Amino acid sequence: MGRRLIGGWAALVYVFLYAPILVVVVYAFNGGRQVLNWEGFSTKWFGEALSDPTITEPLKNSLVIGVSNALIACVLGTALALSMPRMHRWVRVPVDGLVYMTLVTPEIVFGISALIFFVQAGVGLGLKTILIAHVVFNASVVALIVRARFVGMGESLEEASYDLGAGPLSTFRQVTLPRLAPAILAGGLLAFTFSFDDFITSFFVSGAGTTTLPLRIFSSLRFGISPVVNATAVMILALTLVAVVIAYLVLRRTGSERRGGALPGV
Amino acid sequence: MRRRAEERAGAGGPRYPAWLSLPAIAWYVAFFVCPLAIMAVFSFSRREGFSDIVYDFNLENYKDLLDPLYGEVFTRTLGLAAVGTIATLVIGFPLAYYLARYAKHKTLLLLLVVVPFWTSILIRTYAWLIIFDPDFPVIGALDLLYTTKAVYIGVVYTYLPLMVLPLYAALERMDWSLVEAAEDLGDSPLRAFRRITLPLATPGIVAGSLLVFIPMMGEYLNPVLLGGDKTIYAGNLIGQQFLLSRDWPFGSAIAMVLILSMTVIVLVYARMTSREEALSG
């Protein structure tokens, strides 16, 4: 009896989580000019969105930032994860704290501090500043995911490699990287979605002339909801969904040991 | 010697040189620590004219914050974060409990909690703009758009997954035979829950509460989009200083107060969990 009650509650929570997303998706296929006035199924707003340069241009920006951010974050985060387990406590603890701080600091605080910093340093706001800011928290995302896997890996293979005369670089390439690749891939995918979806940080460090897709959606919301925005939102959802599901499956398949994860949701 | 062995065992992982961490640390220092430090300096400076900044270490911005008007903003923000935290806990706990104890397709069901967390917050908030629209069936008639109720619903919706995941992590480690034993020995289900499940779930409850409370304190999007920027919380108050009134030093001071109060909360949490560990041996 208690079990069925809890099961029912759980089902309701899933409805709560997904109904709003479903609403966006359903109304994106409404052929009518007004979002809530159903005039039959149509995919025309997707075509409309993809032929609108004020949407495709920001889309291109978001993709460029998202991909470069993922690449840089993978390099920085993986290198950090490799070096951390053997650091002296006195170095490891503050570095660890820094990694978590970049993730828990409210984005509005980070966003405005980055804005002040770039303006004071005379760095022109634009794609570059958005990218720099995104890498800060995404390097941490990659570092946490890669480290969780790395720590549980055991050291015997690497020790054998060192004993046989290989240096750190070839040991990394031939022994560690193949086993770490799924975690790095998953970290990179999540870093991409984090950047691609980011609104608040980008909002403050983008400057006047640069727009990413979330910024474009936000600015159009001043004029209310619209079918084109719906279609754009659905395309963003689809892209993130694919990336997240792949990342999740890669991590699951390759059996990350720890449960409950270093990062919520991974 | 023993300590060293322990340290190695605790750290684990293959051996790689420490300098590999330098690029990441340099990035953090240059683009995270420095900006926060400059923001701290900014909070003690003042604005002259439209946007000139005078650095003359003064406490004016903080004194301005003592105005009851801003005190009200902070209590309102605290209220939003507290109520939001309790609401996500009440809604999320049974779900986490179900997942940990009864669910059959755990991987899939857990993935369904994770996906919204990694999905664009902007779009998830935007979805509620459609639902609260006066023309939306049934709910539209409630006239919630641009009200504080809408903001509350929005933050609960935004952060619910963040609460469920640590709750699940804690409950997943539970040994359910303990609960069954207690019930067999005559405890009512409620009493068994209070005496066994709840204490064992406490680390998850504390972690989840912290994970949702902190971002709720700095919440920006929900007050702006669903609240129409009409009701002021700490987050959109900061935003306004940077976007509308262009008083950056004052905005910095608000942000400082925000992160300082969060630091206090995190430290209290660290104390609580370490005591927890000491108690459980």
Boltz contact constraints between the chains, C-beta under 6 A:
constraints:
  - contact:
      token1: [A, 3]
      token2: [B, 102]
      max_distance: 6.0
  - contact:
      token1: [A, 6]
      token2: [B, 94]
      max_distance: 6.0
  - contact:
      token1: [A, 6]
      token2: [B, 98]
      max_distance: 6.0
  - contact:
      token1: [A, 7]
      token2: [B, 98]
      max_distance: 6.0
  - contact:
      token1: [A, 9]
      token2: [B, 94]
      max_distance: 6.0
  - contact:
      token1: [A, 10]
      token2: [B, 95]
      max_distance: 6.0
  - contact:
      token1: [A, 10]
      token2: [B, 98]
      max_distance: 6.0
  - contact:
      token1: [A, 13]
      token2: [B, 95]
      max_distance: 6.0
  - contact:
      token1: [A, 17]
      token2: [B, 116]
      max_distance: 6.0
  - contact:
      token1: [A, 20]
      token2: [B, 127]
      max_distance: 6.0
  - contact:
      token1: [A, 20]
      token2: [B, 128]
      max_distance: 6.0
  - contact:
      token1: [A, 23]
      token2: [B, 127]
      max_distance: 6.0
  - contact:
      token1: [A, 23]
      token2: [B, 130]
      max_distance: 6.0
  - contact:
      token1: [A, 23]
      token2: [B, 131]
      max_distance: 6.0
  - contact:
      token1: [A, 24]
      token2: [B, 127]
      max_distance: 6.0
  - contact:
      token1: [A, 36]
      token2: [B, 133]
      max_distance: 6.0
  - contact:
      token1: [A, 36]
      token2: [B, 135]
      max_distance: 6.0
  - contact:
      token1: [A, 36]
      token2: [B, 136]
      max_distance: 6.0
  - contact:
      token1: [A, 76]
      token2: [B, 23]
      max_distance: 6.0
  - contact:
      token1: [A, 76]
      token2: [B, 24]
      max_distance: 6.0
  - contact:
      token1: [A, 76]
      token2: [B, 27]
      max_distance: 6.0
  - contact:
      token1: [A, 79]
      token2: [B, 20]
      max_distance: 6.0
  - contact:
      token1: [A, 80]
      token2: [B, 21]
      max_distance: 6.0
  - contact:
      token1: [A, 80]
      token2: [B, 24]
      max_distance: 6.0
  - contact:
      token1: [A, 82]
      token2: [B, 16]
      max_distance: 6.0
  - contact:
      token1: [A, 82]
      token2: [B, 20]
      max_distance: 6.0
  - contact:
      token1: [A, 83]
      token2: [B, 16]
      max_distance: 6.0
  - contact:
      token1: [A, 83]
      token2: [B, 18]
      max_distance: 6.0
  - contact:
      token1: [A, 83]
      token2: [B, 20]
      max_distance: 6.0
  - contact:
      token1: [A, 83]
      token2: [B, 21]
      max_distance: 6.0
  - contact:
      token1: [A, 85]
      token2: [B, 11]
      max_distance: 6.0
  - contact:
      token1: [A, 85]
      token2: [B, 12]
      max_distance: 6.0
  - contact:
      token1: [A, 85]
      token2: [B, 13]
      max_distance: 6.0
  - contact:
      token1: [A, 86]
      token2: [B, 15]
      max_distance: 6.0
  - contact:
      token1: [A, 87]
      token2: [B, 18]
      max_distance: 6.0
  - contact:
      token1: [A, 98]
      token2: [B, 28]
      max_distance: 6.0
  - contact:
      token1: [A, 102]
      token2: [B, 32]
      max_distance: 6.0
  - contact:
      token1: [A, 104]
      token2: [B, 214]
      max_distance: 6.0
  - contact:
      token1: [A, 106]
      token2: [B, 215]
      max_distance: 6.0
  - contact:
      token1: [A, 106]
      token2: [B, 218]
      max_distance: 6.0
  - contact:
      token1: [A, 108]
      token2: [B, 218]
      max_distance: 6.0
  - contact:
      token1: [A, 108]
      token2: [B, 220]
      max_distance: 6.0
  - contact:
      token1: [A, 108]
      token2: [B, 235]
      max_distance: 6.0
  - contact:
      token1: [A, 108]
      token2: [B, 238]
      max_distance: 6.0
  - contact:
      token1: [A, 109]
      token2: [B, 255]
      max_distance: 6.0
  - contact:
      token1: [A, 109]
      token2: [B, 259]
      max_distance: 6.0
  - contact:
      token1: [A, 112]
      token2: [B, 242]
      max_distance: 6.0
  - contact:
      token1: [A, 113]
      token2: [B, 35]
      max_distance: 6.0
  - contact:
      token1: [A, 113]
      token2: [B, 36]
      max_distance: 6.0
  - contact:
      token1: [A, 113]
      token2: [B, 39]
      max_distance: 6.0
  - contact:
      token1: [A, 114]
      token2: [B, 35]
      max_distance: 6.0
  - contact:
      token1: [A, 116]
      token2: [B, 38]
      max_distance: 6.0
  - contact:
      token1: [A, 116]
      token2: [B, 39]
      max_distance: 6.0
  - contact:
      token1: [A, 116]
      token2: [B, 42]
      max_distance: 6.0
  - contact:
      token1: [A, 117]
      token2: [B, 35]
      max_distance: 6.0
  - contact:
      token1: [A, 117]
      token2: [B, 38]
      max_distance: 6.0
  - contact:
      token1: [A, 132]
      token2: [B, 31]
      max_distance: 6.0
  - contact:
      token1: [A, 136]
      token2: [B, 31]
      max_distance: 6.0
  - contact:
      token1: [A, 136]
      token2: [B, 32]
      max_distance: 6.0
  - contact:
      token1: [A, 139]
      token2: [B, 24]
      max_distance: 6.0
  - contact:
      token1: [A, 150]
      token2: [B, 13]
      max_distance: 6.0
  - contact:
      token1: [A, 151]
      token2: [B, 12]
      max_distance: 6.0
  - contact:
      token1: [A, 151]
      token2: [B, 13]
      max_distance: 6.0
  - contact:
      token1: [A, 155]
      token2: [B, 14]
      max_distance: 6.0
  - contact:
      token1: [A, 158]
      token2: [B, 14]
      max_distance: 6.0
  - contact:
      token1: [A, 168]
      token2: [B, 16]
      max_distance: 6.0
  - contact:
      token1: [A, 193]
      token2: [B, 118]
      max_distance: 6.0
  - contact:
      token1: [A, 197]
      token2: [B, 120]
      max_distance: 6.0
  - contact:
      token1: [A, 199]
      token2: [B, 122]
      max_distance: 6.0
  - contact:
      token1: [A, 200]
      token2: [B, 220]
      max_distance: 6.0
  - contact:
      token1: [A, 214]
      token2: [B, 122]
      max_distance: 6.0
  - contact:
      token1: [A, 225]
      token2: [B, 129]
      max_distance: 6.0
  - contact:
      token1: [A, 225]
      token2: [B, 130]
      max_distance: 6.0
  - contact:
      token1: [A, 233]
      token2: [B, 123]
      max_distance: 6.0
  - contact:
      token1: [A, 236]
      token2: [B, 120]
      max_distance: 6.0
  - contact:
      token1: [A, 240]
      token2: [B, 119]
      max_distance: 6.0
  - contact:
      token1: [A, 244]
      token2: [B, 115]
      max_distance: 6.0
  - contact:
      token1: [A, 244]
      token2: [B, 118]
      max_distance: 6.0
  - contact:
      token1: [A, 248]
      token2: [B, 111]
      max_distance: 6.0
  - contact:
      token1: [A, 260]
      token2: [B, 169]
      max_distance: 6.0
  - contact:
      token1: [A, 264]
      token2: [B, 162]
      max_distance: 6.0
  - contact:
      token1: [A, 264]
      token2: [B, 165]
      max_distance: 6.0
  - contact:
      token1: [A, 265]
      token2: [B, 114]
      max_distance: 6.0
  - contact:
      token1: [A, 265]
      token2: [B, 117]
      max_distance: 6.0
  - contact:
      token1: [A, 265]
      token2: [B, 165]
      max_distance: 6.0
